[in-house]
Amino acid sequence: MTFYDFRCRDCGEISELFLRHKNLAEAVCPACGGSNMEKLLSTFNTAGKYRRPHGLTCCGREDRCETPHCDSGGCRSS
């Protein structure tokens, strides 16, 4: 069994349901009880071997980067 994300087409509620793949068509909205559910594209996270040392930014600096921020691709290594 796996967690799947669904959106109810009746009430718009987004829910995470724990189902077997073969039972996806049986998904029911926990908010309104409707069965008109749309399976959403789900993402997953994996644990990598690399861990950034505590207190350092994404580019290895101890202080925060100037604009643009590291997460926008503009970080400069020093």
Biopython code that builds the backbone (N, CA, C, O; Angstrom):
import numpy as np
from Bio.PDB.StructureBuilder import StructureBuilder

atoms = [
    (1, "MET", "N", (0.845, -1.176, 0.000)),
    (1, "MET", "CA", (0.000, 0.000, 0.000)),
    (1, "MET", "C", (0.889, 1.237, 0.000)),
    (1, "MET", "O", (1.989, 1.243, 0.554)),
    (2, "THR", "N", (0.376, 2.281, -0.639)),
    (2, "THR", "CA", (1.146, 3.502, -0.828)),
    (2, "THR", "C", (0.257, 4.709, -0.582)),
    (2, "THR", "O", (-0.965, 4.621, -0.706)),
    (3, "PHE", "N", (0.869, 5.837, -0.233)),
    (3, "PHE", "CA", (0.143, 7.089, -0.106)),
    (3, "PHE", "C", (0.020, 7.729, -1.476)),
    (3, "PHE", "O", (1.000, 7.818, -2.216)),
    (4, "TYR", "N", (-1.184, 8.177, -1.816)),
    (4, "TYR", "CA", (-1.453, 8.872, -3.067)),
    (4, "TYR", "C", (-2.179, 10.172, -2.751)),
    (4, "TYR", "O", (-2.969, 10.235, -1.810)),
    (5, "ASP", "N", (-1.910, 11.207, -3.539)),
    (5, "ASP", "CA", (-2.592, 12.489, -3.399)),
    (5, "ASP", "C", (-3.752, 12.538, -4.381)),
    (5, "ASP", "O", (-3.603, 12.194, -5.554)),
    (6, "PHE", "N", (-4.918, 12.972, -3.887)),
    (6, "PHE", "CA", (-6.116, 13.091, -4.708)),
    (6, "PHE", "C", (-6.753, 14.449, -4.483)),
    (6, "PHE", "O", (-6.619, 15.046, -3.414)),
    (7, "ARG", "N", (-7.463, 14.937, -5.525)),
    (7, "ARG", "CA", (-8.306, 16.121, -5.391)),
    (7, "ARG", "C", (-9.724, 15.691, -5.713)),
    (7, "ARG", "O", (-9.977, 15.022, -6.715)),
    (8, "CYS", "N", (-10.635, 16.084, -4.852)),
    (8, "CYS", "CA", (-12.046, 15.774, -5.064)),
    (8, "CYS", "C", (-12.594, 16.760, -6.094)),
    (8, "CYS", "O", (-12.497, 17.974, -5.910)),
    (9, "ARG", "N", (-13.165, 16.242, -7.167)),
    (9, "ARG", "CA", (-13.737, 17.105, -8.207)),
    (9, "ARG", "C", (-15.069, 17.718, -7.766)),
    (9, "ARG", "O", (-15.556, 18.654, -8.399)),
    (10, "ASP", "N", (-15.657, 17.199, -6.692)),
    (10, "ASP", "CA", (-16.927, 17.733, -6.199)),
    (10, "ASP", "C", (-16.724, 18.917, -5.258)),
    (10, "ASP", "O", (-17.368, 19.953, -5.422)),
    (11, "CYS", "N", (-15.831, 18.775, -4.266)),
    (11, "CYS", "CA", (-15.662, 19.839, -3.266)),
    (11, "CYS", "C", (-14.304, 20.534, -3.334)),
    (11, "CYS", "O", (-14.113, 21.562, -2.683)),
    (12, "GLY", "N", (-13.345, 19.994, -4.115)),
    (12, "GLY", "CA", (-12.034, 20.625, -4.264)),
    (12, "GLY", "C", (-11.023, 20.258, -3.196)),
    (12, "GLY", "O", (-9.877, 20.705, -3.250)),
    (13, "GLU", "N", (-11.426, 19.458, -2.235)),
    (13, "GLU", "CA", (-10.521, 19.064, -1.141)),
    (13, "GLU", "C", (-9.374, 18.204, -1.678)),
    (13, "GLU", "O", (-9.589, 17.307, -2.492)),
    (14, "ILE", "N", (-8.147, 18.490, -1.209)),
    (14, "ILE", "CA", (-6.985, 17.676, -1.557)),
    (14, "ILE", "C", (-6.678, 16.780, -0.367)),
    (14, "ILE", "O", (-6.567, 17.248, 0.766)),
    (15, "SER", "N", (-6.542, 15.486, -0.637)),
    (15, "SER", "CA", (-6.338, 14.512, 0.431)),
    (15, "SER", "C", (-5.221, 13.554, 0.070)),
    (15, "SER", "O", (-4.958, 13.293, -1.104)),
    (16, "GLU", "N", (-4.572, 13.037, 1.095)),
    (16, "GLU", "CA", (-3.569, 11.995, 0.937)),
    (16, "GLU", "C", (-4.204, 10.701, 1.437)),
    (16, "GLU", "O", (-4.574, 10.590, 2.605)),
    (17, "LEU", "N", (-4.324, 9.726, 0.538)),
    (17, "LEU", "CA", (-4.990, 8.472, 0.889)),
    (17, "LEU", "C", (-4.012, 7.316, 0.797)),
    (17, "LEU", "O", (-3.140, 7.295, -0.072)),
    (18, "PHE", "N", (-4.158, 6.365, 1.688)),
    (18, "PHE", "CA", (-3.306, 5.180, 1.764)),
    (18, "PHE", "C", (-4.053, 4.033, 1.087)),
    (18, "PHE", "O", (-4.966, 3.453, 1.676)),
    (19, "LEU", "N", (-3.668, 3.705, -0.148)),
    (19, "LEU", "CA", (-4.398, 2.717, -0.937)),
    (19, "LEU", "C", (-3.453, 1.771, -1.668)),
    (19, "LEU", "O", (-2.274, 2.071, -1.859)),
    (20, "ARG", "N", (-3.990, 0.625, -2.071)),
    (20, "ARG", "CA", (-3.272, -0.251, -2.988)),
    (20, "ARG", "C", (-3.480, 0.296, -4.394)),
    (20, "ARG", "O", (-4.525, 0.872, -4.695)),
    (21, "HIS", "N", (-2.481, 0.114, -5.251)),
    (21, "HIS", "CA", (-2.571, 0.649, -6.608)),
    (21, "HIS", "C", (-3.819, 0.138, -7.331)),
    (21, "HIS", "O", (-4.456, 0.885, -8.074)),
    (22, "LYS", "N", (-4.161, -1.112, -7.119)),
    (22, "LYS", "CA", (-5.331, -1.678, -7.808)),
    (22, "LYS", "C", (-6.650, -1.102, -7.286)),
    (22, "LYS", "O", (-7.689, -1.286, -7.920)),
    (23, "ASN", "N", (-6.629, -0.409, -6.144)),
    (23, "ASN", "CA", (-7.843, 0.150, -5.557)),
    (23, "ASN", "C", (-7.963, 1.660, -5.761)),
    (23, "ASN", "O", (-8.792, 2.294, -5.108)),
    (24, "LEU", "N", (-7.166, 2.250, -6.639)),
    (24, "LEU", "CA", (-7.194, 3.703, -6.824)),
    (24, "LEU", "C", (-8.560, 4.206, -7.269)),
    (24, "LEU", "O", (-8.962, 5.307, -6.892)),
    (25, "ALA", "N", (-9.275, 3.424, -8.060)),
    (25, "ALA", "CA", (-10.600, 3.827, -8.541)),
    (25, "ALA", "C", (-11.628, 3.874, -7.415)),
    (25, "ALA", "O", (-12.709, 4.436, -7.587)),
    (26, "GLU", "N", (-11.301, 3.290, -6.268)),
    (26, "GLU", "CA", (-12.229, 3.263, -5.131)),
    (26, "GLU", "C", (-11.996, 4.408, -4.146)),
    (26, "GLU", "O", (-12.583, 4.418, -3.065)),
    (27, "ALA", "N", (-11.148, 5.371, -4.506)),
    (27, "ALA", "CA", (-10.842, 6.486, -3.606)),
    (27, "ALA", "C", (-12.100, 7.295, -3.309)),
    (27, "ALA", "O", (-12.886, 7.599, -4.206)),
    (28, "VAL", "N", (-12.274, 7.637, -2.036)),
    (28, "VAL", "CA", (-13.430, 8.404, -1.581)),
    (28, "VAL", "C", (-12.926, 9.619, -0.818)),
    (28, "VAL", "O", (-12.007, 9.513, -0.006)),
    (29, "CYS", "N", (-13.528, 10.775, -1.081)),
    (29, "CYS", "CA", (-13.140, 12.019, -0.413)),
    (29, "CYS", "C", (-13.508, 11.948, 1.069)),
    (29, "CYS", "O", (-14.668, 11.706, 1.403)),
    (30, "PRO", "N", (-12.533, 12.156, 1.967)),
    (30, "PRO", "CA", (-12.852, 12.135, 3.399)),
    (30, "PRO", "C", (-13.661, 13.354, 3.840)),
    (30, "PRO", "O", (-14.277, 13.324, 4.905)),
    (31, "ALA", "N", (-13.673, 14.427, 3.042)),
    (31, "ALA", "CA", (-14.391, 15.646, 3.424)),
    (31, "ALA", "C", (-15.886, 15.562, 3.087)),
    (31, "ALA", "O", (-16.733, 15.882, 3.921)),
    (32, "CYS", "N", (-16.203, 15.128, 1.855)),
    (32, "CYS", "CA", (-17.612, 15.142, 1.441)),
    (32, "CYS", "C", (-18.176, 13.761, 1.129)),
    (32, "CYS", "O", (-19.383, 13.612, 0.939)),
    (33, "GLY", "N", (-17.298, 12.740, 1.076)),
    (33, "GLY", "CA", (-17.758, 11.389, 0.781)),
    (33, "GLY", "C", (-17.928, 11.106, -0.699)),
    (33, "GLY", "O", (-18.381, 10.027, -1.079)),
    (34, "GLY", "N", (-17.564, 12.077, -1.544)),
    (34, "GLY", "CA", (-17.699, 11.900, -2.980)),
    (34, "GLY", "C", (-16.678, 10.923, -3.538)),
    (34, "GLY", "O", (-15.618, 10.711, -2.949)),
    (35, "SER", "N", (-17.004, 10.334, -4.673)),
    (35, "SER", "CA", (-16.089, 9.375, -5.291)),
    (35, "SER", "C", (-15.531, 9.892, -6.613)),
    (35, "SER", "O", (-14.873, 9.148, -7.340)),
    (36, "ASN", "N", (-15.786, 11.153, -6.931)),
    (36, "ASN", "CA", (-15.275, 11.767, -8.152)),
    (36, "ASN", "C", (-13.890, 12.350, -7.862)),
    (36, "ASN", "O", (-13.727, 13.563, -7.735)),
    (37, "MET", "N", (-12.887, 11.454, -7.760)),
    (37, "MET", "CA", (-11.551, 11.837, -7.321)),
    (37, "MET", "C", (-10.569, 11.850, -8.490)),
    (37, "MET", "O", (-10.635, 11.008, -9.386)),
    (38, "GLU", "N", (-9.659, 12.820, -8.461)),
    (38, "GLU", "CA", (-8.595, 12.944, -9.457)),
    (38, "GLU", "C", (-7.258, 12.679, -8.777)),
    (38, "GLU", "O", (-6.905, 13.363, -7.816)),
    (39, "LYS", "N", (-6.511, 11.689, -9.269)),
    (39, "LYS", "CA", (-5.191, 11.390, -8.701)),
    (39, "LYS", "C", (-4.220, 12.474, -9.152)),
    (39, "LYS", "O", (-4.126, 12.781, -10.341)),
    (40, "LEU", "N", (-3.501, 13.049, -8.197)),
    (40, "LEU", "CA", (-2.537, 14.110, -8.485)),
    (40, "LEU", "C", (-1.143, 13.535, -8.637)),
    (40, "LEU", "O", (-0.837, 12.469, -8.105)),
    (41, "LEU", "N", (-0.313, 14.239, -9.357)),
    (41, "LEU", "CA", (1.083, 13.847, -9.493)),
    (41, "LEU", "C", (1.767, 14.097, -8.157)),
    (41, "LEU", "O", (1.754, 15.219, -7.651)),
    (42, "SER", "N", (2.353, 13.076, -7.595)),
    (42, "SER", "CA", (3.010, 13.175, -6.291)),
    (42, "SER", "C", (4.516, 13.225, -6.468)),
    (42, "SER", "O", (5.064, 12.665, -7.418)),
    (43, "THR", "N", (5.167, 13.894, -5.553)),
    (43, "THR", "CA", (6.623, 13.909, -5.542)),
    (43, "THR", "C", (7.103, 13.130, -4.325)),
    (43, "THR", "O", (6.338, 12.879, -3.394)),
    (44, "PHE", "N", (8.357, 12.758, -4.342)),
    (44, "PHE", "CA", (8.909, 12.038, -3.210)),
    (44, "PHE", "C", (10.264, 12.617, -2.873)),
    (44, "PHE", "O", (10.857, 13.349, -3.666)),
    (45, "ASN", "N", (10.738, 12.292, -1.715)),
    (45, "ASN", "CA", (12.014, 12.791, -1.239)),
    (45, "ASN", "C", (12.878, 11.601, -0.857)),
    (45, "ASN", "O", (12.401, 10.644, -0.248)),
    (46, "THR", "N", (14.144, 11.667, -1.217)),
    (46, "THR", "CA", (15.059, 10.610, -0.818)),
    (46, "THR", "C", (16.141, 11.202, 0.056)),
    (46, "THR", "O", (16.491, 12.376, -0.072)),
    (47, "ALA", "N", (16.658, 10.399, 0.927)),
    (47, "ALA", "CA", (17.739, 10.849, 1.793)),
    (47, "ALA", "C", (19.061, 10.596, 1.084)),
    (47, "ALA", "O", (19.384, 9.461, 0.736)),
    (48, "GLY", "N", (19.813, 11.653, 0.877)),
    (48, "GLY", "CA", (21.099, 11.516, 0.206)),
    (48, "GLY", "C", (22.226, 11.344, 1.216)),
    (48, "GLY", "O", (22.030, 11.515, 2.419)),
    (49, "LYS", "N", (23.382, 11.011, 0.722)),
    (49, "LYS", "CA", (24.531, 10.829, 1.596)),
    (49, "LYS", "C", (25.137, 12.162, 2.008)),
    (49, "LYS", "O", (25.704, 12.276, 3.095)),
    (50, "TYR", "N", (25.019, 13.193, 1.131)),
    (50, "TYR", "CA", (25.629, 14.486, 1.439)),
    (50, "TYR", "C", (24.764, 15.262, 2.401)),
    (50, "TYR", "O", (23.561, 15.408, 2.184)),
    (51, "ARG", "N", (25.349, 15.744, 3.429)),
    (51, "ARG", "CA", (24.671, 16.623, 4.379)),
    (51, "ARG", "C", (25.491, 17.897, 4.508)),
    (51, "ARG", "O", (26.694, 17.851, 4.767)),
    (52, "ARG", "N", (24.831, 19.029, 4.326)),
    (52, "ARG", "CA", (25.494, 20.316, 4.488)),
    (52, "ARG", "C", (25.781, 20.519, 5.969)),
    (52, "ARG", "O", (24.890, 20.324, 6.795)),
    (53, "PRO", "N", (27.021, 20.912, 6.329)),
    (53, "PRO", "CA", (27.330, 21.155, 7.734)),
    (53, "PRO", "C", (26.395, 22.205, 8.324)),
    (53, "PRO", "O", (26.042, 23.174, 7.653)),
    (54, "HIS", "N", (26.003, 22.016, 9.554)),
    (54, "HIS", "CA", (25.088, 22.925, 10.232)),
    (54, "HIS", "C", (25.627, 24.349, 10.196)),
    (54, "HIS", "O", (26.803, 24.579, 10.480)),
    (55, "GLY", "N", (24.776, 25.299, 9.849)),
    (55, "GLY", "CA", (25.154, 26.702, 9.860)),
    (55, "GLY", "C", (25.705, 27.231, 8.552)),
    (55, "GLY", "O", (26.019, 28.418, 8.460)),
    (56, "LEU", "N", (25.834, 26.381, 7.526)),
    (56, "LEU", "CA", (26.350, 26.850, 6.248)),
    (56, "LEU", "C", (25.207, 26.957, 5.236)),
    (56, "LEU", "O", (24.225, 26.218, 5.312)),
    (57, "THR", "N", (25.349, 27.888, 4.289)),
    (57, "THR", "CA", (24.354, 28.040, 3.242)),
    (57, "THR", "C", (24.568, 26.966, 2.184)),
    (57, "THR", "O", (25.464, 26.131, 2.309)),
    (58, "CYS", "N", (23.739, 26.992, 1.139)),
    (58, "CYS", "CA", (23.822, 25.978, 0.090)),
    (58, "CYS", "C", (25.157, 26.016, -0.647)),
    (58, "CYS", "O", (25.585, 24.999, -1.194)),
    (59, "CYS", "N", (25.825, 27.174, -0.672)),
    (59, "CYS", "CA", (27.093, 27.266, -1.391)),
    (59, "CYS", "C", (28.285, 27.192, -0.438)),
    (59, "CYS", "O", (29.422, 27.402, -0.862)),
    (60, "GLY", "N", (28.044, 26.897, 0.846)),
    (60, "GLY", "CA", (29.120, 26.702, 1.797)),
    (60, "GLY", "C", (29.528, 27.925, 2.582)),
    (60, "GLY", "O", (30.458, 27.866, 3.387)),
    (61, "ARG", "N", (28.845, 29.037, 2.358)),
    (61, "ARG", "CA", (29.157, 30.266, 3.101)),
    (61, "ARG", "C", (28.531, 30.208, 4.485)),
    (61, "ARG", "O", (27.512, 29.548, 4.687)),
    (62, "GLU", "N", (29.148, 30.906, 5.439)),
    (62, "GLU", "CA", (28.561, 30.979, 6.779)),
    (62, "GLU", "C", (27.496, 32.066, 6.849)),
    (62, "GLU", "O", (26.535, 31.935, 7.608)),
    (63, "ASP", "N", (27.649, 33.139, 6.070)),
    (63, "ASP", "CA", (26.661, 34.209, 6.069)),
    (63, "ASP", "C", (25.721, 34.044, 4.882)),
    (63, "ASP", "O", (26.052, 33.371, 3.906)),
    (64, "ARG", "N", (24.558, 34.657, 4.973)),
    (64, "ARG", "CA", (23.579, 34.547, 3.892)),
    (64, "ARG", "C", (24.084, 35.258, 2.650)),
    (64, "ARG", "O", (24.787, 36.264, 2.745)),
    (65, "CYS", "N", (23.729, 34.740, 1.500)),
    (65, "CYS", "CA", (24.118, 35.329, 0.220)),
    (65, "CYS", "C", (23.349, 36.622, -0.027)),
    (65, "CYS", "O", (22.254, 36.814, 0.503)),
    (66, "GLU", "N", (23.929, 37.504, -0.832)),
    (66, "GLU", "CA", (23.225, 38.698, -1.246)),
    (66, "GLU", "C", (22.138, 38.299, -2.234)),
    (66, "GLU", "O", (22.047, 37.133, -2.619)),
    (67, "THR", "N", (21.324, 39.244, -2.642)),
    (67, "THR", "CA", (20.274, 38.962, -3.616)),
    (67, "THR", "C", (20.913, 38.600, -4.934)),
    (67, "THR", "O", (21.896, 39.252, -5.288)),
    (68, "PRO", "N", (20.458, 37.634, -5.692)),
    (68, "PRO", "CA", (19.357, 36.718, -5.401)),
    (68, "PRO", "C", (19.775, 35.617, -4.432)),
    (68, "PRO", "O", (20.957, 35.302, -4.290)),
    (69, "HIS", "N", (18.789, 35.051, -3.780)),
    (69, "HIS", "CA", (19.048, 34.017, -2.779)),
    (69, "HIS", "C", (19.543, 32.721, -3.407)),
    (69, "HIS", "O", (19.364, 32.484, -4.602)),
    (70, "CYS", "N", (20.154, 31.905, -2.597)),
    (70, "CYS", "CA", (20.697, 30.621, -3.055)),
    (70, "CYS", "C", (19.666, 29.783, -3.808)),
    (70, "CYS", "O", (19.996, 29.164, -4.820)),
    (71, "ASP", "N", (18.439, 29.758, -3.334)),
    (71, "ASP", "CA", (17.447, 28.884, -3.949)),
    (71, "ASP", "C", (16.977, 29.354, -5.311)),
    (71, "ASP", "O", (16.243, 28.630, -5.984)),
    (72, "SER", "N", (17.380, 30.553, -5.743)),
    (72, "SER", "CA", (16.985, 31.034, -7.069)),
    (72, "SER", "C", (18.073, 30.821, -8.100)),
    (72, "SER", "O", (17.938, 31.270, -9.238)),
    (73, "GLY", "N", (19.162, 30.136, -7.722)),
    (73, "GLY", "CA", (20.228, 29.827, -8.672)),
    (73, "GLY", "C", (21.275, 30.903, -8.776)),
    (73, "GLY", "O", (22.179, 30.793, -9.604)),
    (74, "GLY", "N", (21.189, 31.946, -7.964)),
    (74, "GLY", "CA", (22.124, 33.052, -8.092)),
    (74, "GLY", "C", (23.223, 33.053, -7.047)),
    (74, "GLY", "O", (23.958, 34.034, -6.935)),
    (75, "CYS", "N", (23.353, 31.995, -6.287)),
    (75, "CYS", "CA", (24.349, 31.947, -5.228)),
    (75, "CYS", "C", (25.751, 31.865, -5.805)),
    (75, "CYS", "O", (26.001, 31.115, -6.749)),
    (76, "ARG", "N", (26.668, 32.645, -5.231)),
    (76, "ARG", "CA", (28.050, 32.638, -5.701)),
    (76, "ARG", "C", (28.904, 31.956, -4.653)),
    (76, "ARG", "O", (28.815, 32.286, -3.470)),
    (77, "SER", "N", (29.711, 31.031, -5.060)),
    (77, "SER", "CA", (30.638, 30.373, -4.140)),
    (77, "SER", "C", (31.759, 31.336, -3.804)),
    (77, "SER", "O", (32.201, 32.102, -4.661)),
    (78, "SER", "N", (32.223, 31.302, -2.563)),
    (78, "SER", "CA", (33.306, 32.193, -2.167)),
    (78, "SER", "C", (34.542, 31.403, -1.818)),
    (78, "SER", "O", (35.566, 31.985, -1.459)),
]
sb = StructureBuilder()
sb.init_structure("model")
sb.init_model(0)
sb.init_chain("A")
sb.init_seg("    ")
for serial, (resi, resn, name, xyz) in enumerate(atoms, 1):
    if name == "N":
        sb.init_residue(resn, " ", resi, " ")
    sb.init_atom(name, np.array(xyz, "f"), 0.0, 1.0, " ", f" {name:<3s}", serial, name[0])
structure = sb.get_structure()
